[in-house]
């Protein structure tokens, strides 16, 4: 006897943020955009085709807010309310335009020291790196609008509040951002295992941007090609890599050591 196949809906293991960090419904998100609220990302029902839904998508096209098309089951994991196929996540911080920030640093007579995160998605690592940046006096943190950790209450908590004082720049295209930083005279130092050069051998007393990749795949290849210097941390133990927040701390404080010297 042939058994009839049954359909089992896909389940999503989703951690619910506090409701104060989310907006539900198309009109609520439209009003937030009009009011100038900073959104970390927006989830939109995959099959949404209404005219007001298209109006929302057109509004979002004019911002740097990432938009993800998802099944309704994923939206339902975040809330039991009538979300109308749209959930937006509020950002607890403001973001800085990269070009304005870099120019402002030069105008102040500073030697810029930036940290760029390429694909670091763990909120705790992100927060820990932000905390180190503030402690060490890093001028800004640069992240992509996509493929980066959510900048939410958990990230702020992991940073011990550092994200409220550290300028963060969100960029739509990492490669364009790297090219721009080079044009502004910054040395782009990539932390990568694909080199034999030691991290102490590069001069970071000049304007510098340190690029850290994810623990899984490192720096994206196309971004790595645009880095002016590729260096690594020496590894002599049986484990061949450090946690990315620890590695970032080593690179940041090497830059500070050189500058203080």
Order of alpha helices (4+ residues) and beta strands (2+ residues): beta-alpha-beta-alpha-beta-alpha-beta-alpha-beta-alpha-beta-alpha-beta-alpha-beta-beta-alpha-beta-alpha
